[in-house]
Amino acid sequence: MSDRQYTVLLYSDDPQVRDRMRLAVGTRPAADLSVEFVEAADFDECIRLLDEYEIDLLLLDGEATPTGGLAIARQIKDERDDAPPACLVIARAADRWLAAYAQVEATLVHPLDPVAAGQTVAGLLHGRARGANAPS
């Protein structure tokens, strides 16, 4: 199986949180795929990157301010027919119900476990690849 390159948008107002997310996922979360990251520190930058790049996955900080990843995920899902899958990084596992409201496909909990982060991201990207290859 050949490698597929994916683009993941990391969103957090805190550069250290973006670094932790990038390190937890890594550039090769599965043997058959590699990841390139683009980063946004605010809502406007998220939208600009969505317009400029073919984003395969959103990895959003639910604790970001002033606009949290929850709000960004919900707005993108509501406004775009081609919205990529989203994974929301939350501070409390009890907040998963909020993620469901935001229509995100997966959640991860701070502090990030690199094994869980890599598996979750790889699963979402593999699912996106299967969806892209499905007959129309």
Disulfide bonds with the S-S distance in Angstrom:
none
